[in-house]
Amino acid sequence: MPVPELLVTPTNINDILPLIEAGADAFVIGEMRYGLRLAGEFNKADIKNAVEIAHNHKRKVYVAMNAIFHNEKVEELDSYLQFLQEIAVDAVIFGDPAVLMAAKQSAPNIRLHWSTETLGTNWYTCNYWGRKGAKRAVLARELSMDEILEIKENAEVEIEILVHGMSCMFQSKRPLIDNYFQFQGKQMEVRQSGQGYLFLYDPERDNKYPVFEDENGTHIMSANDICIIDELQELVDAGIDSFKIDGIFQSPQYIIEVTKLYRKAIDLCVHDSNQYEEEKDQLLEKIIAMQPQNRGLDTGFFFKETVY
């Protein structure tokens, strides 16, 4: 049985080696000028260093270029993609067709993963982008387990899903919070870490939705983190290619410990499914015990339990 890739989002270059030791197979990194909702900021030197470390340990690095690009950034895409191809990045994650067009022209050997976070909802669309050149499709967070399994059965490309972490509920290209502060005659720093980020509060559900801004605008995130460590067997049996842990707003130590637990869960699913059934509840309890106080866990839309 194929072993699914365990894909992790490090917060900085110092996370790479500990995450390799924890069992990560691949990493998503990048800089917010080109990528959306990254766990940390990686400049060109960091990316080059990360690729060298990962390749020395037979791991992979994917660079996020999944922002929505306006005209002023389009001219930058060719040179950035050429750089990524030169340092042998294992794939580029894109959503905007501008990246696909630039890659065909300037970096034809670079591998492409299609990811829009919202539009990957059926296997026709996944295969459409596959025939355009993408080797992988990242599925939307709002799909049920049955929908994911049906897509995988019919897909001509690799399939990646989120198994742990928060989801984006809303994005605006406008800096909404910054505009509000300026209206009050105040200033607000752009935040990418979990330190002091803002919330939208829903008193009816008693939910807090984290809000942060970066160069790509305003992002409102889910109140809870998806966690399906105890629901992996069917996905492994179906041959899902990549399981992603999204570490946005989490500490490096949290990401490392969660990676260790998912590594164990995946290996049990592949090599000893009976033992996985015996241990999966314990694995979930360990994650619950380390979960930040203000972040609940749920199964997202896998079983239609979550309604935002």
KETI-647615 format. One record per residue (C-alpha): residue in one letter; x, y, z. Coordinates in nm, 2 decimals, m for minus. Layout:
BEGIN
+---------+--------+--------+--------+
! residuo !     c1 !     c2 !     c3 !
+---------+--------+--------+--------+
!       a !      X !      Y !      Z !
...
+---------+--------+--------+--------+
This chain:
BEGIN
+---------+--------+--------+--------+
! residuo !     c1 !     c2 !     c3 !
+---------+--------+--------+--------+
!       m !   0.00 !   0.00 !   0.00 !
!       p !   0.14 !   0.35 !  m0.09 !
!       v !   0.23 !   0.56 !   0.20 !
!       p !   0.07 !   0.91 !   0.19 !
!       e !   0.30 !   1.21 !   0.20 !
!       l !   0.30 !   1.40 !   0.53 !
!       l !   0.31 !   1.77 !   0.43 !
!       v !   0.39 !   2.03 !   0.69 !
!       t !   0.41 !   2.41 !   0.71 !
!       p !   0.72 !   2.53 !   0.91 !
!       t !   0.73 !   2.87 !   1.07 !
!       n !   1.10 !   2.94 !   0.99 !
!       i !   1.41 !   2.77 !   0.86 !
!       n !   1.50 !   2.64 !   1.21 !
!       d !   1.19 !   2.42 !   1.20 !
!       i !   1.30 !   2.21 !   0.90 !
!       l !   1.54 !   1.97 !   1.07 !
!       p !   1.32 !   1.91 !   1.38 !
!       l !   1.02 !   1.84 !   1.15 !
!       i !   1.22 !   1.60 !   0.94 !
!       e !   1.31 !   1.42 !   1.26 !
!       a !   0.94 !   1.42 !   1.36 !
!       g !   0.85 !   1.25 !   1.04 !
!       a !   0.76 !   1.52 !   0.78 !
!       d !   0.80 !   1.42 !   0.42 !
!       a !   0.76 !   1.76 !   0.26 !
!       f !   0.72 !   2.13 !   0.34 !
!       v !   0.52 !   2.43 !   0.21 !
!       i !   0.71 !   2.75 !   0.24 !
!       g !   0.73 !   3.09 !   0.07 !
!       e !   0.69 !   3.46 !   0.11 !
!       m !   0.37 !   3.65 !   0.15 !
!       r !   0.44 !   3.85 !  m0.16 !
!       y !   0.35 !   3.54 !  m0.36 !
!       g !   0.19 !   3.30 !  m0.12 !
!       l !  m0.13 !   3.30 !   0.09 !
!       r !  m0.16 !   3.24 !   0.46 !
!       l !   0.18 !   3.10 !   0.52 !
!       a !   0.29 !   2.97 !   0.86 !
!       g !   0.61 !   3.18 !   0.83 !
!       e !   0.80 !   3.41 !   0.60 !
!       f !   1.08 !   3.25 !   0.39 !
!       n !   1.29 !   3.49 !   0.17 !
!       k !   1.50 !   3.36 !  m0.12 !
!       a !   1.80 !   3.27 !   0.09 !
!       d !   1.57 !   3.08 !   0.34 !
!       i !   1.41 !   2.89 !   0.05 !
!       k !   1.75 !   2.79 !  m0.10 !
!       n !   1.87 !   2.68 !   0.25 !
!       a !   1.54 !   2.49 !   0.31 !
!       v !   1.58 !   2.30 !  m0.02 !
!       e !   1.94 !   2.21 !   0.06 !
!       i !   1.85 !   2.07 !   0.40 !
!       a !   1.54 !   1.89 !   0.28 !
!       h !   1.71 !   1.73 !  m0.02 !
!       n !   2.00 !   1.62 !   0.20 !
!       h !   1.75 !   1.42 !   0.39 !
!       k !   1.55 !   1.31 !   0.09 !
!       r !   1.26 !   1.54 !   0.17 !
!       k !   1.07 !   1.78 !  m0.06 !
!       v !   1.00 !   2.15 !  m0.06 !
!       y !   0.70 !   2.32 !  m0.23 !
!       v !   0.69 !   2.69 !  m0.27 !
!       a !   0.36 !   2.87 !  m0.24 !
!       m !   0.27 !   3.11 !  m0.53 !
!       n !  m0.10 !   3.08 !  m0.47 !
!       a !  m0.18 !   3.45 !  m0.43 !
!       i !  m0.42 !   3.64 !  m0.66 !
!       f !  m0.19 !   3.85 !  m0.88 !
!       h !  m0.26 !   4.20 !  m1.01 !
!       n !  m0.08 !   4.35 !  m1.30 !
!       e !   0.20 !   4.50 !  m1.11 !
!       k !   0.32 !   4.16 !  m0.98 !
!       v !   0.28 !   3.96 !  m1.30 !
!       e !   0.61 !   4.09 !  m1.44 !
!       e !   0.79 !   3.95 !  m1.13 !
!       l !   0.67 !   3.59 !  m1.19 !
!       d !   0.92 !   3.49 !  m1.45 !
!       s !   1.23 !   3.58 !  m1.26 !
!       y !   1.09 !   3.42 !  m0.93 !
!       l !   1.00 !   3.10 !  m1.11 !
!       q !   1.34 !   3.09 !  m1.28 !
!       f !   1.50 !   3.12 !  m0.94 !
!       l !   1.29 !   2.84 !  m0.79 !
!       q !   1.38 !   2.61 !  m1.09 !
!       e !   1.75 !   2.69 !  m1.05 !
!       i !   1.75 !   2.59 !  m0.68 !
!       a !   1.55 !   2.27 !  m0.77 !
!       v !   1.24 !   2.34 !  m0.57 !
!       d !   1.02 !   2.02 !  m0.59 !
!       a !   0.70 !   2.20 !  m0.69 !
!       v !   0.53 !   2.54 !  m0.70 !
!       i !   0.17 !   2.57 !  m0.56 !
!       f !  m0.04 !   2.80 !  m0.78 !
!       g !  m0.40 !   2.91 !  m0.82 !
!       d !  m0.38 !   3.20 !  m1.06 !
!       p !  m0.33 !   3.09 !  m1.43 !
!       a !  m0.07 !   3.37 !  m1.46 !
!       v !   0.17 !   3.14 !  m1.27 !
!       l !   0.10 !   2.85 !  m1.50 !
!       m !   0.16 !   3.07 !  m1.81 !
!       a !   0.48 !   3.22 !  m1.66 !
!       a !   0.61 !   2.87 !  m1.57 !
!       k !   0.55 !   2.73 !  m1.92 !
!       q !   0.76 !   3.02 !  m2.05 !
!       s !   1.03 !   3.07 !  m1.80 !
!       a !   1.05 !   2.75 !  m1.59 !
!       p !   0.91 !   2.46 !  m1.80 !
!       n !   1.07 !   2.19 !  m1.59 !
!       i !   0.92 !   2.30 !  m1.26 !
!       r !   0.64 !   2.08 !  m1.11 !
!       l !   0.30 !   2.25 !  m1.05 !
!       h !   0.04 !   2.18 !  m0.78 !
!       w !  m0.30 !   2.35 !  m0.84 !
!       s !  m0.45 !   2.50 !  m0.53 !
!       t !  m0.72 !   2.76 !  m0.49 !
!       e !  m0.86 !   2.64 !  m0.16 !
!       t !  m1.22 !   2.69 !  m0.28 !
!       l !  m1.25 !   2.56 !  m0.64 !
!       g !  m1.11 !   2.21 !  m0.60 !
!       t !  m1.45 !   2.05 !  m0.55 !
!       n !  m1.48 !   1.79 !  m0.83 !
!       w !  m1.26 !   1.56 !  m1.03 !
!       y !  m1.35 !   1.72 !  m1.36 !
!       t !  m1.19 !   2.05 !  m1.25 !
!       c !  m0.89 !   1.86 !  m1.10 !
!       n !  m0.83 !   1.68 !  m1.43 !
!       y !  m0.88 !   2.00 !  m1.63 !
!       w !  m0.58 !   2.16 !  m1.45 !
!       g !  m0.39 !   1.83 !  m1.48 !
!       r !  m0.42 !   1.84 !  m1.85 !
!       k !  m0.30 !   2.20 !  m1.84 !
!       g !   0.02 !   2.09 !  m1.66 !
!       a !  m0.06 !   2.05 !  m1.29 !
!       k !   0.06 !   1.72 !  m1.13 !
!       r !  m0.15 !   1.76 !  m0.81 !
!       a !  m0.48 !   1.91 !  m0.71 !
!       v !  m0.53 !   2.05 !  m0.36 !
!       l !  m0.89 !   1.99 !  m0.26 !
!       a !  m1.13 !   2.25 !  m0.11 !
!       r !  m1.17 !   2.23 !   0.27 !
!       e !  m1.55 !   2.21 !   0.24 !
!       l !  m1.57 !   1.85 !   0.09 !
!       s !  m1.71 !   1.55 !   0.27 !
!       m !  m1.53 !   1.22 !   0.31 !
!       d !  m1.74 !   1.06 !   0.03 !
!       e !  m1.68 !   1.35 !  m0.21 !
!       i !  m1.30 !   1.32 !  m0.15 !
!       l !  m1.30 !   0.95 !  m0.21 !
!       e !  m1.50 !   0.99 !  m0.53 !
!       i !  m1.26 !   1.26 !  m0.66 !
!       k !  m0.96 !   1.04 !  m0.58 !
!       e !  m1.12 !   0.74 !  m0.77 !
!       n !  m1.16 !   0.95 !  m1.08 !
!       a !  m0.86 !   1.19 !  m1.06 !
!       e !  m0.58 !   1.18 !  m1.32 !
!       v !  m0.36 !   1.39 !  m1.08 !
!       e !  m0.23 !   1.35 !  m0.72 !
!       i !  m0.47 !   1.46 !  m0.45 !
!       e !  m0.38 !   1.66 !  m0.14 !
!       i !  m0.61 !   1.72 !   0.15 !
!       l !  m0.59 !   1.91 !   0.48 !
!       v !  m0.60 !   1.68 !   0.78 !
!       h !  m0.51 !   1.92 !   1.05 !
!       g !  m0.52 !   2.30 !   1.11 !
!       m !  m0.75 !   2.60 !   1.05 !
!       s !  m0.93 !   2.69 !   0.73 !
!       c !  m0.97 !   3.03 !   0.57 !
!       m !  m1.34 !   3.13 !   0.56 !
!       f !  m1.30 !   3.47 !   0.40 !
!       q !  m1.04 !   3.68 !   0.21 !
!       s !  m1.05 !   4.03 !   0.08 !
!       k !  m0.78 !   4.20 !  m0.11 !
!       r !  m0.86 !   4.51 !   0.09 !
!       p !  m0.67 !   4.57 !   0.42 !
!       l !  m1.00 !   4.60 !   0.61 !
!       i !  m0.87 !   4.61 !   0.96 !
!       d !  m0.59 !   4.85 !   0.88 !
!       n !  m0.85 !   5.08 !   0.71 !
!       y !  m1.06 !   5.07 !   1.02 !
!       f !  m0.77 !   5.16 !   1.24 !
!       q !  m0.67 !   5.45 !   1.01 !
!       f !  m1.03 !   5.57 !   1.02 !
!       q !  m0.98 !   5.60 !   1.40 !
!       g !  m0.65 !   5.78 !   1.36 !
!       k !  m0.45 !   5.48 !   1.48 !
!       q !  m0.20 !   5.25 !   1.32 !
!       m !  m0.19 !   4.87 !   1.31 !
!       e !   0.11 !   4.65 !   1.22 !
!       v !   0.06 !   4.37 !   0.97 !
!       r !   0.06 !   4.05 !   1.17 !
!       q !   0.15 !   3.70 !   1.06 !
!       s !   0.21 !   3.53 !   1.39 !
!       g !  m0.03 !   3.42 !   1.66 !
!       q !   0.09 !   3.69 !   1.90 !
!       g !  m0.19 !   3.94 !   1.96 !
!       y !  m0.40 !   3.87 !   1.65 !
!       l !  m0.75 !   3.99 !   1.63 !
!       f !  m1.08 !   3.80 !   1.65 !
!       l !  m1.43 !   3.83 !   1.52 !
!       y !  m1.66 !   3.73 !   1.80 !
!       d !  m1.99 !   3.55 !   1.73 !
!       p !  m2.19 !   3.56 !   2.06 !
!       e !  m2.47 !   3.33 !   1.93 !
!       r !  m2.22 !   3.04 !   1.88 !
!       d !  m1.96 !   3.17 !   2.13 !
!       n !  m1.70 !   3.14 !   1.85 !
!       k !  m1.39 !   3.35 !   1.79 !
!       y !  m1.27 !   3.37 !   1.43 !
!       p !  m0.90 !   3.48 !   1.40 !
!       v !  m0.84 !   3.77 !   1.17 !
!       f !  m0.50 !   3.88 !   1.03 !
!       e !  m0.37 !   4.08 !   0.74 !
!       d !  m0.08 !   4.05 !   0.51 !
!       e !   0.03 !   4.19 !   0.18 !
!       n !  m0.26 !   3.99 !   0.02 !
!       g !  m0.53 !   4.15 !   0.22 !
!       t !  m0.76 !   4.05 !   0.51 !
!       h !  m0.81 !   3.68 !   0.61 !
!       i !  m1.08 !   3.55 !   0.85 !
!       m !  m1.01 !   3.20 !   0.97 !
!       s !  m1.22 !   2.92 !   1.11 !
!       a !  m1.30 !   2.91 !   1.48 !
!       n !  m1.18 !   2.55 !   1.52 !
!       d !  m0.89 !   2.34 !   1.39 !
!       i !  m0.97 !   2.04 !   1.17 !
!       c !  m0.83 !   1.72 !   1.32 !
!       i !  m0.90 !   1.38 !   1.16 !
!       i !  m0.61 !   1.18 !   1.31 !
!       d !  m0.87 !   0.92 !   1.41 !
!       e !  m1.03 !   0.91 !   1.07 !
!       l !  m0.74 !   0.84 !   0.84 !
!       q !  m0.77 !   0.47 !   0.75 !
!       e !  m1.03 !   0.51 !   0.47 !
!       l !  m0.83 !   0.79 !   0.31 !
!       v !  m0.51 !   0.59 !   0.32 !
!       d !  m0.68 !   0.29 !   0.18 !
!       a !  m0.82 !   0.51 !  m0.11 !
!       g !  m0.47 !   0.62 !  m0.20 !
!       i !  m0.49 !   0.99 !  m0.11 !
!       d !  m0.14 !   1.12 !  m0.20 !
!       s !  m0.07 !   1.39 !   0.05 !
!       f !  m0.20 !   1.48 !   0.40 !
!       k !  m0.13 !   1.84 !   0.50 !
!       i !  m0.08 !   1.98 !   0.85 !
!       d !  m0.13 !   2.36 !   0.84 !
!       g !   0.06 !   2.53 !   1.12 !
!       i !  m0.06 !   2.88 !   1.08 !
!       f !  m0.09 !   3.06 !   1.41 !
!       q !   0.07 !   2.77 !   1.59 !
!       s !   0.41 !   2.75 !   1.77 !
!       p !   0.69 !   2.54 !   1.62 !
!       q !   0.68 !   2.30 !   1.91 !
!       y !   0.31 !   2.24 !   1.86 !
!       i !   0.36 !   2.17 !   1.49 !
!       i !   0.65 !   1.93 !   1.57 !
!       e !   0.44 !   1.73 !   1.82 !
!       v !   0.14 !   1.71 !   1.59 !
!       t !   0.36 !   1.59 !   1.31 !
!       k !   0.50 !   1.31 !   1.53 !
!       l !   0.14 !   1.19 !   1.61 !
!       y !   0.03 !   1.20 !   1.25 !
!       r !   0.35 !   1.02 !   1.14 !
!       k !   0.26 !   0.74 !   1.38 !
!       a !  m0.10 !   0.73 !   1.27 !
!       i !  m0.02 !   0.72 !   0.90 !
!       d !   0.24 !   0.44 !   0.95 !
!       l !   0.00 !   0.23 !   1.15 !
!       c !  m0.27 !   0.28 !   0.88 !
!       v !  m0.03 !   0.15 !   0.62 !
!       h !   0.14 !  m0.13 !   0.81 !
!       d !  m0.10 !  m0.24 !   1.09 !
!       s !  m0.46 !  m0.12 !   1.05 !
!       n !  m0.57 !  m0.32 !   1.35 !
!       q !  m0.32 !  m0.15 !   1.57 !
!       y !  m0.44 !   0.19 !   1.43 !
!       e !  m0.79 !   0.11 !   1.54 !
!       e !  m0.67 !   0.03 !   1.89 !
!       e !  m0.45 !   0.35 !   1.92 !
!       k !  m0.64 !   0.62 !   1.72 !
!       d !  m0.84 !   0.74 !   2.02 !
!       q !  m0.53 !   0.78 !   2.22 !
!       l !  m0.36 !   0.98 !   1.94 !
!       l !  m0.66 !   1.21 !   1.93 !
!       e !  m0.65 !   1.26 !   2.31 !
!       k !  m0.28 !   1.36 !   2.29 !
!       i !  m0.37 !   1.63 !   2.04 !
!       i !  m0.66 !   1.75 !   2.25 !
!       a !  m0.43 !   1.78 !   2.55 !
!       m !  m0.18 !   2.00 !   2.36 !
!       q !  m0.44 !   2.21 !   2.18 !
!       p !  m0.44 !   2.59 !   2.27 !
!       q !  m0.72 !   2.69 !   2.50 !
!       n !  m0.89 !   2.92 !   2.26 !
!       r !  m0.88 !   2.67 !   1.97 !
!       g !  m1.13 !   2.38 !   1.96 !
!       l !  m1.11 !   2.07 !   1.73 !
!       d !  m1.36 !   1.94 !   1.49 !
!       t !  m1.38 !   1.73 !   1.17 !
!       g !  m1.45 !   2.02 !   0.94 !
!       f !  m1.68 !   1.92 !   0.66 !
!       f !  m1.56 !   1.56 !   0.64 !
!       f !  m1.89 !   1.44 !   0.81 !
!       k !  m2.10 !   1.76 !   0.76 !
!       e !  m2.07 !   1.85 !   1.12 !
!       t !  m1.94 !   2.20 !   1.08 !
!       v !  m2.16 !   2.50 !   0.97 !
!       y !  m2.00 !   2.84 !   0.97 !
+---------+--------+--------+--------+
